[in-house]
Amino acid sequence: MSKYVVLKTICVSLLGITFGYGITRVMHTEYEVSTRNTASIPLTKLGVDQASYDYIDIKIENVSLADKKEGTSLVQVRITALRDIPSALNYQWILGKEVTTSQNLDGILEPLTQGQSKVFELRVQNYSKEWQSHVSLNLNGDLSGHQVRRDVIISSRPEDSFEYVVQQAALAEEQAKQNSLSGKLQKLNNKKTLSEKFRKDKIIR
């Protein structure tokens, strides 16, 4: 093999190694930049909601509901810590159209330990069985580096809401299943009873 061919082979090999190393470095740098950028992206709404559900359980109910708009209704929210909540969070009551109250709509949820609950109550007017209106509570703040945001809402006529219809349909379906199972068990018991009555050892010969 001539010296020219040897030198050509060495040059091509060195060029390939240099090119490959350069591509590898560029790809590695881009990966590091991408990783840093991804880590700095704020939580999406789905992530925020999940963090909120991991830390907090919220239930809202109508403790008392006036028959007429002139009366006073009482809405209650119970917040339970599923994990320790070391920092205070902000809450705000949001009233439906024409609903009024003499109480403050803004407040603070103080830190809670796991399993501990806090109850907030709001007395409102123009919120009654007479027509449908709404009251909701928004809870938000920073918790252990996670942005927490939760909303709960309730109606003065829950029987008119879509959620209520779905809930009632689910309850009816569950009741139908239980009735069906109960009927099958009753038939099975009847068969056992008949079998006991006509046992061979009880037949008079």
C-alpha positions as CSV (number, residue, x, y, z in Angstrom):
1,M,0.0,0.0,0.0
2,S,1.4,3.4,-1.0
3,K,2.1,6.2,1.5
4,Y,-0.6,8.3,-0.3
5,V,-3.3,5.7,0.4
6,V,-2.2,5.4,4.1
7,L,-2.2,9.1,4.6
8,K,-5.6,9.4,2.9
9,T,-7.1,6.7,5.2
10,I,-5.7,8.4,8.3
11,C,-7.1,11.8,7.3
12,V,-10.5,10.3,6.6
13,S,-10.5,8.5,9.9
14,L,-9.5,11.7,11.9
15,L,-12.2,13.7,10.0
16,G,-14.8,11.2,10.9
17,I,-13.9,11.1,14.6
18,T,-13.8,14.9,14.8
19,F,-17.2,15.2,13.0
20,G,-18.8,12.6,15.2
21,Y,-17.4,14.2,18.4
22,G,-18.8,17.6,17.3
23,I,-22.3,16.2,16.6
24,T,-22.3,14.4,20.0
25,R,-21.3,17.6,21.9
26,V,-24.0,19.6,20.1
27,M,-26.7,17.0,20.9
28,H,-25.6,16.8,24.5
29,T,-25.7,20.6,24.9
30,E,-29.1,20.8,23.4
31,Y,-30.3,18.0,25.7
32,E,-29.0,19.9,28.8
33,V,-30.7,23.1,27.6
34,S,-33.9,21.3,27.0
35,T,-33.8,19.6,30.4
36,R,-33.2,22.9,32.2
37,N,-36.0,24.7,30.2
38,T,-38.4,21.8,31.0
39,A,-37.6,22.0,34.7
40,S,-38.3,25.7,34.8
41,I,-41.7,25.4,33.1
42,P,-44.6,26.1,35.6
43,L,-47.1,23.4,36.4
44,T,-49.8,23.0,33.8
45,K,-53.5,23.4,34.9
46,L,-53.7,19.6,35.2
47,G,-50.6,19.6,37.4
48,V,-52.0,22.4,39.5
49,D,-55.3,20.6,40.0
50,Q,-53.5,17.3,40.8
51,A,-51.3,19.0,43.4
52,S,-54.4,20.6,44.9
53,Y,-56.3,17.2,45.1
54,D,-53.3,15.6,46.7
55,Y,-53.2,18.1,49.6
56,I,-56.8,19.2,50.1
57,D,-60.4,17.8,50.2
58,I,-63.2,20.4,50.0
59,K,-66.9,19.8,50.5
60,I,-69.6,22.4,50.1
61,E,-73.3,22.1,51.3
62,N,-76.4,24.1,52.0
63,V,-76.8,23.8,55.8
64,S,-80.1,25.7,55.6
65,L,-82.0,26.9,52.6
66,A,-84.7,29.6,52.7
67,D,-88.0,29.0,51.0
68,K,-88.2,32.6,49.8
69,K,-85.6,35.1,48.7
70,E,-86.3,37.3,51.7
71,G,-85.0,34.6,54.0
72,T,-81.4,33.9,55.0
73,S,-79.6,30.7,53.8
74,L,-76.4,29.2,55.3
75,V,-73.7,27.7,53.0
76,Q,-70.9,25.8,54.6
77,V,-67.5,24.7,53.2
78,R,-65.4,22.1,55.0
79,I,-61.7,21.9,54.1
80,T,-59.7,18.9,55.2
81,A,-55.9,18.5,54.9
82,L,-54.9,15.3,53.2
83,R,-51.3,16.2,53.9
84,D,-49.7,18.8,56.2
85,I,-50.4,22.3,54.9
86,P,-47.5,24.4,56.3
87,S,-48.4,27.7,54.8
88,A,-51.6,29.9,54.7
89,L,-53.8,29.9,51.7
90,N,-56.3,32.5,50.5
91,Y,-59.9,31.9,49.9
92,Q,-62.7,34.0,48.4
93,W,-66.5,33.5,48.3
94,I,-68.0,34.2,44.9
95,L,-71.7,35.0,44.8
96,G,-74.2,34.4,42.0
97,K,-76.4,37.1,40.5
98,E,-78.3,39.1,43.1
99,V,-77.0,37.0,46.0
100,T,-75.9,39.2,48.9
101,T,-74.2,38.9,52.3
102,S,-73.0,41.2,55.1
103,Q,-69.9,39.1,55.7
104,N,-66.4,39.5,54.3
105,L,-65.9,37.5,51.1
106,D,-62.1,37.2,51.4
107,G,-60.2,35.3,54.1
108,I,-57.2,33.1,54.9
109,L,-57.0,29.4,55.6
110,E,-54.4,29.0,58.3
111,P,-51.9,26.1,58.2
112,L,-53.3,22.7,58.9
113,T,-51.9,19.3,59.9
114,Q,-52.8,16.1,58.1
115,G,-56.4,15.1,58.9
116,Q,-57.3,18.5,60.4
117,S,-60.4,20.3,59.1
118,K,-61.5,23.9,58.9
119,V,-65.1,25.0,58.4
120,F,-66.2,28.3,56.8
121,E,-69.8,29.4,56.8
122,L,-71.5,32.2,54.9
123,R,-75.0,33.6,55.4
124,V,-76.6,34.8,52.3
125,Q,-79.8,36.5,51.0
126,N,-81.5,36.2,47.7
127,Y,-80.4,32.5,47.6
128,S,-83.4,30.3,48.1
129,K,-85.5,27.5,46.8
130,E,-87.5,30.1,44.9
131,W,-85.1,30.2,42.0
132,Q,-81.7,28.8,41.1
133,S,-78.6,30.7,42.1
134,H,-75.1,29.8,43.0
135,V,-72.4,30.3,45.7
136,S,-68.9,29.2,45.2
137,L,-65.6,29.3,47.1
138,N,-62.1,29.7,45.5
139,L,-59.0,28.5,47.4
140,N,-55.5,29.4,46.1
141,G,-51.9,30.0,47.1
142,D,-48.4,28.5,47.1
143,L,-47.9,25.2,48.9
144,S,-44.5,23.6,49.1
145,G,-43.5,25.0,45.8
146,H,-46.8,24.0,44.2
147,Q,-49.5,26.5,43.1
148,V,-52.7,25.3,44.7
149,R,-56.1,26.3,43.2
150,R,-59.5,24.7,44.0
151,D,-63.1,25.8,43.3
152,V,-66.3,24.4,44.7
153,I,-69.8,25.5,43.8
154,I,-73.3,24.8,45.0
155,S,-76.8,25.7,43.8
156,S,-79.9,26.8,45.7
157,R,-81.8,24.3,43.5
158,P,-79.5,21.3,43.2
159,E,-82.3,19.2,41.7
160,D,-82.2,21.4,38.6
161,S,-78.5,21.0,38.1
162,F,-76.9,18.5,35.6
163,E,-74.7,17.1,38.4
164,Y,-77.7,16.3,40.5
165,V,-79.5,14.5,37.6
166,V,-76.3,12.4,36.9
167,Q,-76.0,11.6,40.6
168,Q,-79.6,10.5,40.9
169,A,-79.3,8.3,37.8
170,A,-76.2,6.7,39.3
171,L,-78.0,6.1,42.6
172,A,-81.0,4.6,40.7
173,E,-78.7,2.3,38.8
174,E,-77.0,1.1,42.0
175,Q,-80.4,0.5,43.6
176,A,-81.6,-1.5,40.6
177,K,-78.4,-3.7,40.9
178,Q,-79.0,-4.2,44.6
179,N,-82.7,-5.1,44.0
180,S,-81.7,-7.5,41.2
181,L,-79.1,-9.2,43.5
182,S,-81.6,-9.4,46.3
183,G,-84.1,-11.0,44.0
184,K,-81.6,-13.6,42.9
185,L,-80.6,-14.4,46.4
186,Q,-84.3,-14.8,47.4
187,K,-84.9,-17.2,44.5
188,L,-81.8,-19.2,45.6
189,N,-83.1,-19.4,49.2
190,N,-86.5,-20.5,47.9
191,K,-84.9,-23.3,45.9
192,K,-82.9,-24.4,49.0
193,T,-86.1,-24.4,51.1
194,L,-88.0,-26.5,48.5
195,S,-85.0,-28.9,48.4
196,E,-85.1,-29.2,52.2
197,K,-88.8,-30.0,52.1
198,F,-88.5,-32.8,49.6
199,R,-85.4,-34.5,51.0
200,K,-85.4,-38.2,50.4
201,D,-85.1,-38.9,54.2
202,K,-88.4,-37.0,54.8
203,I,-90.5,-38.8,52.2
204,I,-93.1,-41.1,53.9
205,R,-93.0,-44.5,52.3
